[in-house]
Amino acid sequence: MARRISFDELQAQMFDLYLAHDLAGAFEVAESVSRLYPDRSTKTAYWKACILSLMGQAEEAVSALAQGLANGAWWAPAMLSQDPDLEAARALPQMAAVLAESNQRWRAAQDRSKPETFILDPKGRSDASAKHDGVPPPLMLALHWRNGSGPEFIERFRPVADDLGFLLASAQSSQMCAKDGYCWDDLALGEAEVARALASLHASHRFDANRVVLAGASQGGRLAITLSLALPLCGFIAVVPAVGSVEAFAPHIKSAAERGVKGYIITGERDHFLAGTENLKRLLDSSGVPCRMEVVAGMPHTFPEDFPERLARAARFVMD
């Protein structure tokens, strides 16, 4: 029986074609994903709408969003009103109804949304952690990327956290960008929520406070770096971090170097944040914060297929 292609693999294929300006190919993959993964209609309807709008098929783009709404999806106002891919769709009068309905759903969900922390109960983990009996485990707190979630990221980091004996937790932002999708757009609010998550974990779980690692991807990777430099933590592991300018990291680098903070970055050769990430690595190394970086050949802004092995190397380096 043929192996079912994962959502992540198909998403990477779609974005590869999109970035190569092969819109017809990207749309074909998006259609395939929507059939194989009907529970991901929030993402697939948005992809199809953006691609159709860029192809000059504005009416079809609006219809794709309307179908997404009919399937229960919605998107934050900024996504629909500011994304340049949807410019042609926004020019149509029928887009107003989509914007209004989506905004209403977003507002209702955002009013109810609160930050959450998901924890992998040590009792449910593999026997690999038994060797740590009597010794508080290290803590890994994972931060999701934009349009991600806490449960998604605790699963991404689960295998290696189990194998290396970490207490694993994942912080989910209160900020919503789509149905079941969360973000850290308000950086100050995000920093405050992650700091509160760490404080809550200190109060509720036993772990070695001197061995706390922040991990994250994209927007969450950038936040993991920022907070690891600013707070008394062991270090960070960042996957395709959304790094533009490096000036924002500078104020805390000296104190981080004095505390012995270390970092590890896993990024892609075709990640659009690669240049900024390379600049940050050079700044950290030259300022006394050891930072290793793996650049995965041919990889865009996503997770590598062999992520567990790369994460194991990263965790050992940061914890050593």
C-alpha atoms as a printed R data frame, in Angstrom:
    type eleno elety resid chain resno       x      y       z
1   ATOM     1    CA   MET     A     1   0.000  0.000   0.000
2   ATOM     2    CA   ALA     A     2   1.373  3.392  -0.983
3   ATOM     3    CA   ARG     A     3   2.303  5.730   1.851
4   ATOM     4    CA   ARG     A     4  -0.115  8.613   2.334
5   ATOM     5    CA   ILE     A     5   1.690 11.900   1.720
6   ATOM     6    CA   SER     A     6   1.633 14.009   4.871
7   ATOM     7    CA   PHE     A     7   0.015 17.399   5.100
8   ATOM     8    CA   ASP     A     8   3.413 18.986   5.791
9   ATOM     9    CA   GLU     A     9   4.929 17.444   2.665
10  ATOM    10    CA   LEU     A    10   2.071 18.631   0.473
11  ATOM    11    CA   GLN     A    11   2.158 22.077   2.052
12  ATOM    12    CA   ALA     A    12   5.871 22.322   1.263
13  ATOM    13    CA   GLN     A    13   5.201 21.241  -2.336
14  ATOM    14    CA   MET     A    14   2.480 23.846  -2.712
15  ATOM    15    CA   PHE     A    15   4.658 26.661  -1.387
16  ATOM    16    CA   ASP     A    16   7.599 25.539  -3.539
17  ATOM    17    CA   LEU     A    17   5.443 25.935  -6.642
18  ATOM    18    CA   TYR     A    18   3.925 29.182  -5.379
19  ATOM    19    CA   LEU     A    19   7.362 30.708  -4.767
20  ATOM    20    CA   ALA     A    20   8.477 29.513  -8.215
21  ATOM    21    CA   HIS     A    21   5.458 31.383  -9.676
22  ATOM    22    CA   ASP     A    22   3.974 28.128 -10.951
23  ATOM    23    CA   LEU     A    23   0.485 29.112  -9.843
24  ATOM    24    CA   ALA     A    24  -1.312 26.424 -11.829
25  ATOM    25    CA   GLY     A    25   0.861 23.754 -10.211
26  ATOM    26    CA   ALA     A    26   0.407 25.278  -6.764
27  ATOM    27    CA   PHE     A    27  -3.361 25.330  -7.203
28  ATOM    28    CA   GLU     A    28  -3.388 21.693  -8.289
29  ATOM    29    CA   VAL     A    29  -1.541 20.699  -5.121
30  ATOM    30    CA   ALA     A    30  -3.842 22.871  -2.972
31  ATOM    31    CA   GLU     A    31  -6.853 21.141  -4.500
32  ATOM    32    CA   SER     A    32  -5.291 17.766  -3.763
33  ATOM    33    CA   VAL     A    33  -4.620 18.737  -0.140
34  ATOM    34    CA   SER     A    34  -8.205 19.926   0.309
35  ATOM    35    CA   ARG     A    35  -9.479 16.521  -0.841
36  ATOM    36    CA   LEU     A    36  -7.039 14.489   1.247
37  ATOM    37    CA   TYR     A    37  -7.330 16.645   4.370
38  ATOM    38    CA   PRO     A    38 -10.876 18.083   4.546
39  ATOM    39    CA   ASP     A    39 -10.306 19.010   8.202
40  ATOM    40    CA   ARG     A    40  -7.678 21.550   7.075
41  ATOM    41    CA   SER     A    41 -10.131 23.675   5.081
42  ATOM    42    CA   THR     A    42  -9.141 26.855   6.929
43  ATOM    43    CA   LYS     A    43  -5.709 26.675   5.314
44  ATOM    44    CA   THR     A    44  -6.589 25.080   1.985
45  ATOM    45    CA   ALA     A    45  -9.477 27.458   1.222
46  ATOM    46    CA   TYR     A    46  -7.176 30.391   1.919
47  ATOM    47    CA   TRP     A    47  -4.416 28.970  -0.269
48  ATOM    48    CA   LYS     A    48  -6.792 28.421  -3.157
49  ATOM    49    CA   ALA     A    49  -8.269 31.902  -2.814
50  ATOM    50    CA   CYS     A    50  -4.838 33.550  -2.865
51  ATOM    51    CA   ILE     A    51  -3.681 31.554  -5.880
52  ATOM    52    CA   LEU     A    52  -6.898 32.136  -7.831
53  ATOM    53    CA   SER     A    53  -6.766 35.857  -7.083
54  ATOM    54    CA   LEU     A    54  -3.185 36.029  -8.364
55  ATOM    55    CA   MET     A    55  -4.249 34.149 -11.489
56  ATOM    56    CA   GLY     A    56  -6.859 36.817 -12.213
57  ATOM    57    CA   GLN     A    57  -9.774 34.573 -11.266
58  ATOM    58    CA   ALA     A    58 -11.189 36.910  -8.638
59  ATOM    59    CA   GLU     A    59 -14.727 35.522  -8.583
60  ATOM    60    CA   GLU     A    60 -13.430 32.003  -8.078
61  ATOM    61    CA   ALA     A    61 -11.168 33.285  -5.294
62  ATOM    62    CA   VAL     A    62 -14.108 34.785  -3.421
63  ATOM    63    CA   SER     A    63 -16.039 31.556  -3.960
64  ATOM    64    CA   ALA     A    64 -13.159 29.578  -2.412
65  ATOM    65    CA   LEU     A    65 -13.289 31.749   0.699
66  ATOM    66    CA   ALA     A    66 -17.080 31.498   0.836
67  ATOM    67    CA   GLN     A    67 -16.823 27.714   0.627
68  ATOM    68    CA   GLY     A    68 -14.309 27.812   3.449
69  ATOM    69    CA   LEU     A    69 -16.762 29.786   5.550
70  ATOM    70    CA   ALA     A    70 -19.466 27.241   4.724
71  ATOM    71    CA   ASN     A    71 -17.119 24.535   6.045
72  ATOM    72    CA   GLY     A    72 -16.699 26.441   9.313
73  ATOM    73    CA   ALA     A    73 -13.471 28.321   8.582
74  ATOM    74    CA   TRP     A    74 -12.690 31.988   9.231
75  ATOM    75    CA   TRP     A    75  -9.685 34.310   9.124
76  ATOM    76    CA   ALA     A    76  -8.594 37.387  11.061
77  ATOM    77    CA   PRO     A    77  -9.442 40.726   9.393
78  ATOM    78    CA   ALA     A    78  -5.778 41.525   8.693
79  ATOM    79    CA   MET     A    79  -5.329 38.346   6.667
80  ATOM    80    CA   LEU     A    80  -8.200 39.091   4.301
81  ATOM    81    CA   SER     A    81  -7.829 42.862   4.131
82  ATOM    82    CA   GLN     A    82  -4.037 43.201   3.898
83  ATOM    83    CA   ASP     A    83  -2.729 40.145   2.047
84  ATOM    84    CA   PRO     A    84  -1.549 41.462  -1.365
85  ATOM    85    CA   ASP     A    85  -2.384 38.089  -2.939
86  ATOM    86    CA   LEU     A    86  -6.084 38.843  -2.423
87  ATOM    87    CA   GLU     A    87  -6.031 42.305  -3.994
88  ATOM    88    CA   ALA     A    88  -8.039 41.252  -7.050
89  ATOM    89    CA   ALA     A    89 -10.595 39.448  -4.883
90  ATOM    90    CA   ARG     A    90 -11.046 42.484  -2.636
91  ATOM    91    CA   ALA     A    91 -12.027 44.573  -5.668
92  ATOM    92    CA   LEU     A    92 -15.242 42.587  -6.046
93  ATOM    93    CA   PRO     A    93 -18.365 43.715  -4.162
94  ATOM    94    CA   GLN     A    94 -19.186 40.156  -3.042
95  ATOM    95    CA   MET     A    95 -15.966 40.078  -1.033
96  ATOM    96    CA   ALA     A    96 -17.606 42.439   1.483
97  ATOM    97    CA   ALA     A    97 -19.924 39.697   2.722
98  ATOM    98    CA   VAL     A    98 -16.985 37.300   3.189
99  ATOM    99    CA   LEU     A    99 -15.050 39.948   5.128
100 ATOM   100    CA   ALA     A   100 -18.027 40.747   7.347
101 ATOM   101    CA   GLU     A   101 -18.824 37.121   8.206
102 ATOM   102    CA   SER     A   102 -15.188 36.203   8.799
103 ATOM   103    CA   ASN     A   103 -14.649 39.275  10.974
104 ATOM   104    CA   GLN     A   104 -17.704 38.436  13.076
105 ATOM   105    CA   ARG     A   105 -16.479 34.889  13.676
106 ATOM   106    CA   TRP     A   106 -12.945 36.067  14.449
107 ATOM   107    CA   ARG     A   107 -14.155 38.658  16.946
108 ATOM   108    CA   ALA     A   108 -16.335 36.127  18.781
109 ATOM   109    CA   ALA     A   109 -13.478 33.612  18.969
110 ATOM   110    CA   GLN     A   110 -10.874 36.221  19.947
111 ATOM   111    CA   ASP     A   111 -13.074 37.470  22.793
112 ATOM   112    CA   ARG     A   112 -13.092 33.945  24.250
113 ATOM   113    CA   SER     A   113  -9.447 33.123  23.548
114 ATOM   114    CA   LYS     A   114  -6.972 32.779  26.421
115 ATOM   115    CA   PRO     A   115  -3.354 31.650  26.479
116 ATOM   116    CA   GLU     A   116  -2.955 27.948  27.193
117 ATOM   117    CA   THR     A   117  -0.075 25.673  28.131
118 ATOM   118    CA   PHE     A   118  -0.105 22.044  27.059
119 ATOM   119    CA   ILE     A   119   2.042 19.589  29.011
120 ATOM   120    CA   LEU     A   120   3.236 16.101  28.166
121 ATOM   121    CA   ASP     A   121   2.546 14.171  31.362
122 ATOM   122    CA   PRO     A   122   5.709 12.288  32.349
123 ATOM   123    CA   LYS     A   123   3.543  9.313  33.371
124 ATOM   124    CA   GLY     A   124   2.512  8.884  29.758
125 ATOM   125    CA   ARG     A   125   6.014  8.984  28.380
126 ATOM   126    CA   SER     A   126   8.373  6.202  27.361
127 ATOM   127    CA   ASP     A   127  10.548  4.329  29.816
128 ATOM   128    CA   ALA     A   128  13.501  6.377  28.519
129 ATOM   129    CA   SER     A   129  12.840  8.881  31.294
130 ATOM   130    CA   ALA     A   130  13.099  6.241  34.021
131 ATOM   131    CA   LYS     A   131  16.857  6.714  34.243
132 ATOM   132    CA   HIS     A   132  16.178 10.246  35.469
133 ATOM   133    CA   ASP     A   133  14.265  9.066  38.581
134 ATOM   134    CA   GLY     A   134  15.153 11.253  41.536
135 ATOM   135    CA   VAL     A   135  16.700 13.937  39.342
136 ATOM   136    CA   PRO     A   136  14.515 16.825  38.154
137 ATOM   137    CA   PRO     A   137  14.244 16.699  34.358
138 ATOM   138    CA   PRO     A   138  15.086 19.619  32.093
139 ATOM   139    CA   LEU     A   139  12.184 21.573  30.620
140 ATOM   140    CA   MET     A   140  11.561 22.269  26.952
141 ATOM   141    CA   LEU     A   141   8.863 24.830  26.195
142 ATOM   142    CA   ALA     A   142   7.844 24.888  22.524
143 ATOM   143    CA   LEU     A   143   6.333 27.951  20.813
144 ATOM   144    CA   HIS     A   144   4.186 27.488  17.716
145 ATOM   145    CA   TRP     A   145   4.622 29.332  14.453
146 ATOM   146    CA   ARG     A   146   2.077 31.747  12.995
147 ATOM   147    CA   ASN     A   147  -1.218 29.983  12.328
148 ATOM   148    CA   GLY     A   148  -0.102 27.073  14.495
149 ATOM   149    CA   SER     A   149  -1.234 25.730  17.849
150 ATOM   150    CA   GLY     A   150   0.044 24.331  21.122
151 ATOM   151    CA   PRO     A   151  -1.141 20.747  20.526
152 ATOM   152    CA   GLU     A   152   0.467 20.740  17.079
153 ATOM   153    CA   PHE     A   153   3.837 21.760  18.480
154 ATOM   154    CA   ILE     A   154   3.863 19.450  21.464
155 ATOM   155    CA   GLU     A   155   3.507 16.612  18.945
156 ATOM   156    CA   ARG     A   156   6.293 17.972  16.738
157 ATOM   157    CA   PHE     A   157   8.708 18.019  19.670
158 ATOM   158    CA   ARG     A   158   7.451 14.892  21.450
159 ATOM   159    CA   PRO     A   159   9.857 12.178  20.158
160 ATOM   160    CA   VAL     A   160  13.154 13.745  21.160
161 ATOM   161    CA   ALA     A   161  11.821 15.286  24.352
162 ATOM   162    CA   ASP     A   162  10.839 11.773  25.436
163 ATOM   163    CA   ASP     A   163  14.142 10.229  24.405
164 ATOM   164    CA   LEU     A   164  16.241 12.845  26.209
165 ATOM   165    CA   GLY     A   165  14.073 12.939  29.314
166 ATOM   166    CA   PHE     A   166  12.642 16.446  29.004
167 ATOM   167    CA   LEU     A   167   9.481 17.634  30.631
168 ATOM   168    CA   LEU     A   168   7.817 18.946  27.480
169 ATOM   169    CA   ALA     A   169   5.310 21.785  27.333
170 ATOM   170    CA   SER     A   170   3.923 23.978  24.585
171 ATOM   171    CA   ALA     A   171   2.608 27.513  25.039
172 ATOM   172    CA   GLN     A   172  -0.295 28.644  22.885
173 ATOM   173    CA   SER     A   173  -0.887 32.349  22.313
174 ATOM   174    CA   SER     A   174  -4.204 34.047  23.027
175 ATOM   175    CA   GLN     A   175  -3.916 35.848  19.688
176 ATOM   176    CA   MET     A   176  -5.906 34.228  16.879
177 ATOM   177    CA   CYS     A   177  -5.236 34.659  13.160
178 ATOM   178    CA   ALA     A   178  -7.640 31.986  11.853
179 ATOM   179    CA   LYS     A   179  -9.851 29.188  13.094
180 ATOM   180    CA   ASP     A   180  -7.643 26.922  15.229
181 ATOM   181    CA   GLY     A   181  -4.653 29.095  14.276
182 ATOM   182    CA   TYR     A   182  -2.721 31.266  16.725
183 ATOM   183    CA   CYS     A   183   0.032 33.852  16.366
184 ATOM   184    CA   TRP     A   184   2.445 36.104  18.242
185 ATOM   185    CA   ASP     A   185   1.767 39.262  16.208
186 ATOM   186    CA   ASP     A   186   1.720 41.463  19.323
187 ATOM   187    CA   LEU     A   187   5.265 40.714  20.470
188 ATOM   188    CA   ALA     A   188   4.965 42.381  23.872
189 ATOM   189    CA   LEU     A   189   1.822 40.411  24.653
190 ATOM   190    CA   GLY     A   190   3.475 37.227  23.413
191 ATOM   191    CA   GLU     A   191   6.521 37.755  25.612
192 ATOM   192    CA   ALA     A   192   4.299 38.360  28.645
193 ATOM   193    CA   GLU     A   193   2.233 35.238  27.974
194 ATOM   194    CA   VAL     A   194   5.285 32.991  27.581
195 ATOM   195    CA   ALA     A   195   6.816 34.419  30.765
196 ATOM   196    CA   ARG     A   196   3.567 33.636  32.609
197 ATOM   197    CA   ALA     A   197   3.559 30.116  31.164
198 ATOM   198    CA   LEU     A   198   7.065 29.556  32.527
199 ATOM   199    CA   ALA     A   199   6.049 30.884  35.947
200 ATOM   200    CA   SER     A   200   2.990 28.618  35.988
201 ATOM   201    CA   LEU     A   201   5.115 25.589  35.074
202 ATOM   202    CA   HIS     A   202   7.522 26.444  37.900
203 ATOM   203    CA   ALA     A   203   4.597 26.401  40.313
204 ATOM   204    CA   SER     A   204   2.958 23.217  39.052
205 ATOM   205    CA   HIS     A   205   5.743 20.884  37.882
206 ATOM   206    CA   ARG     A   206   9.089 19.649  39.095
207 ATOM   207    CA   PHE     A   207  11.995 20.335  36.747
208 ATOM   208    CA   ASP     A   208  15.555 21.658  36.839
209 ATOM   209    CA   ALA     A   209  15.227 25.444  36.702
210 ATOM   210    CA   ASN     A   210  18.833 25.665  35.484
211 ATOM   211    CA   ARG     A   211  18.052 23.555  32.419
212 ATOM   212    CA   VAL     A   212  15.193 25.279  30.626
213 ATOM   213    CA   VAL     A   213  15.208 25.452  26.829
214 ATOM   214    CA   LEU     A   214  12.852 27.512  24.698
215 ATOM   215    CA   ALA     A   215  12.139 26.056  21.258
216 ATOM   216    CA   GLY     A   216  10.013 27.354  18.420
217 ATOM   217    CA   ALA     A   217   9.541 27.786  14.702
218 ATOM   218    CA   SER     A   218   9.216 30.867  12.496
219 ATOM   219    CA   GLN     A   219   7.462 33.564  14.552
220 ATOM   220    CA   GLY     A   220   7.725 31.289  17.600
221 ATOM   221    CA   GLY     A   221  11.406 30.688  16.858
222 ATOM   222    CA   ARG     A   222  12.086 34.399  16.893
223 ATOM   223    CA   LEU     A   223  10.232 34.699  20.197
224 ATOM   224    CA   ALA     A   224  12.218 31.778  21.652
225 ATOM   225    CA   ILE     A   225  15.480 33.533  20.772
226 ATOM   226    CA   THR     A   226  14.327 36.882  22.173
227 ATOM   227    CA   LEU     A   227  13.200 35.452  25.517
228 ATOM   228    CA   SER     A   228  16.199 33.129  25.893
229 ATOM   229    CA   LEU     A   229  18.477 36.151  25.651
230 ATOM   230    CA   ALA     A   230  16.364 38.205  28.080
231 ATOM   231    CA   LEU     A   231  15.377 35.632  30.738
232 ATOM   232    CA   PRO     A   232  17.489 33.354  32.959
233 ATOM   233    CA   LEU     A   233  17.199 30.332  30.676
234 ATOM   234    CA   CYS     A   234  19.633 27.740  29.346
235 ATOM   235    CA   GLY     A   235  19.211 28.576  25.676
236 ATOM   236    CA   PHE     A   236  17.099 28.224  22.562
237 ATOM   237    CA   ILE     A   237  16.391 25.973  19.601
238 ATOM   238    CA   ALA     A   238  14.884 27.862  16.655
239 ATOM   239    CA   VAL     A   239  13.534 26.313  13.451
240 ATOM   240    CA   VAL     A   240  13.382 28.666  10.436
241 ATOM   241    CA   PRO     A   241  13.156 31.682  12.798
242 ATOM   242    CA   ALA     A   242  11.467 34.767  11.351
243 ATOM   243    CA   VAL     A   243  14.493 37.019  11.729
244 ATOM   244    CA   GLY     A   244  14.672 40.296   9.826
245 ATOM   245    CA   SER     A   245  16.702 43.012  11.477
246 ATOM   246    CA   VAL     A   246  19.010 41.895  14.294
247 ATOM   247    CA   GLU     A   247  18.985 45.187  16.215
248 ATOM   248    CA   ALA     A   248  16.093 44.089  18.420
249 ATOM   249    CA   PHE     A   249  18.198 41.259  19.851
250 ATOM   250    CA   ALA     A   250  21.187 43.421  20.788
251 ATOM   251    CA   PRO     A   251  20.109 44.823  24.194
252 ATOM   252    CA   HIS     A   252  20.191 41.458  25.979
253 ATOM   253    CA   ILE     A   253  23.105 39.733  24.257
254 ATOM   254    CA   LYS     A   254  25.789 40.862  26.728
255 ATOM   255    CA   SER     A   255  23.915 39.588  29.772
256 ATOM   256    CA   ALA     A   256  23.028 36.379  27.918
257 ATOM   257    CA   ALA     A   257  26.715 35.765  27.204
258 ATOM   258    CA   GLU     A   258  27.521 36.276  30.882
259 ATOM   259    CA   ARG     A   259  24.872 33.684  31.832
260 ATOM   260    CA   GLY     A   260  26.252 31.125  29.369
261 ATOM   261    CA   VAL     A   261  23.239 31.041  27.070
262 ATOM   262    CA   LYS     A   262  23.632 28.870  23.950
263 ATOM   263    CA   GLY     A   263  21.561 28.607  20.808
264 ATOM   264    CA   TYR     A   264  20.921 26.269  17.904
265 ATOM   265    CA   ILE     A   265  19.219 27.183  14.637
266 ATOM   266    CA   ILE     A   266  17.801 24.781  12.051
267 ATOM   267    CA   THR     A   267  16.894 26.592   8.854
268 ATOM   268    CA   GLY     A   268  16.556 26.021   5.135
269 ATOM   269    CA   GLU     A   269  18.673 26.926   2.142
270 ATOM   270    CA   ARG     A   270  15.591 28.486   0.536
271 ATOM   271    CA   ASP     A   271  14.065 30.022   3.666
272 ATOM   272    CA   HIS     A   272  13.197 33.658   2.938
273 ATOM   273    CA   PHE     A   273  14.530 34.637   6.393
274 ATOM   274    CA   LEU     A   274  17.930 33.003   5.814
275 ATOM   275    CA   ALA     A   275  19.916 36.239   5.375
276 ATOM   276    CA   GLY     A   276  18.607 37.724   8.619
277 ATOM   277    CA   THR     A   277  19.190 34.434  10.435
278 ATOM   278    CA   GLU     A   278  22.807 34.291   9.238
279 ATOM   279    CA   ASN     A   279  23.342 37.866  10.429
280 ATOM   280    CA   LEU     A   280  21.953 36.982  13.848
281 ATOM   281    CA   LYS     A   281  24.191 33.926  14.167
282 ATOM   282    CA   ARG     A   282  27.256 36.048  13.397
283 ATOM   283    CA   LEU     A   283  26.173 38.638  15.962
284 ATOM   284    CA   LEU     A   284  25.617 36.005  18.661
285 ATOM   285    CA   ASP     A   285  28.930 34.241  18.013
286 ATOM   286    CA   SER     A   286  30.903 37.484  17.981
287 ATOM   287    CA   SER     A   287  29.217 38.600  21.206
288 ATOM   288    CA   GLY     A   288  30.016 35.479  23.199
289 ATOM   289    CA   VAL     A   289  26.735 33.560  22.789
290 ATOM   290    CA   PRO     A   290  27.677 30.243  21.127
291 ATOM   291    CA   CYS     A   291  25.247 29.464  18.317
292 ATOM   292    CA   ARG     A   292  25.317 26.595  15.858
293 ATOM   293    CA   MET     A   293  23.280 26.607  12.672
294 ATOM   294    CA   GLU     A   294  22.249 23.842  10.307
295 ATOM   295    CA   VAL     A   295  21.164 24.949   6.830
296 ATOM   296    CA   VAL     A   296  19.150 22.150   5.237
297 ATOM   297    CA   ALA     A   297  19.818 21.881   1.499
298 ATOM   298    CA   GLY     A   298  16.844 22.823  -0.654
299 ATOM   299    CA   MET     A   299  14.499 23.379   2.301
300 ATOM   300    CA   PRO     A   300  12.094 26.351   2.293
301 ATOM   301    CA   HIS     A   301  10.306 27.818   5.350
302 ATOM   302    CA   THR     A   302   9.258 24.562   7.007
303 ATOM   303    CA   PHE     A   303  10.458 21.682   9.203
304 ATOM   304    CA   PRO     A   304  13.040 19.234   7.848
305 ATOM   305    CA   GLU     A   305  11.924 15.659   7.265
306 ATOM   306    CA   ASP     A   306  14.590 14.386   9.685
307 ATOM   307    CA   PHE     A   307  13.662 16.892  12.379
308 ATOM   308    CA   PRO     A   308  13.881 14.452  15.351
309 ATOM   309    CA   GLU     A   309  17.545 13.696  14.616
310 ATOM   310    CA   ARG     A   310  18.407 17.370  14.140
311 ATOM   311    CA   LEU     A   311  16.498 18.328  17.282
312 ATOM   312    CA   ALA     A   312  18.438 15.746  19.295
313 ATOM   313    CA   ARG     A   313  21.727 17.305  18.201
314 ATOM   314    CA   ALA     A   314  20.415 20.764  18.997
315 ATOM   315    CA   ALA     A   315  19.200 19.783  22.460
316 ATOM   316    CA   ARG     A   316  22.483 18.128  23.371
317 ATOM   317    CA   PHE     A   317  24.452 21.176  22.267
318 ATOM   318    CA   VAL     A   318  22.300 23.660  24.167
319 ATOM   319    CA   MET     A   319  22.220 21.487  27.312
320 ATOM   320    CA   ASP     A   320  25.924 20.607  27.319
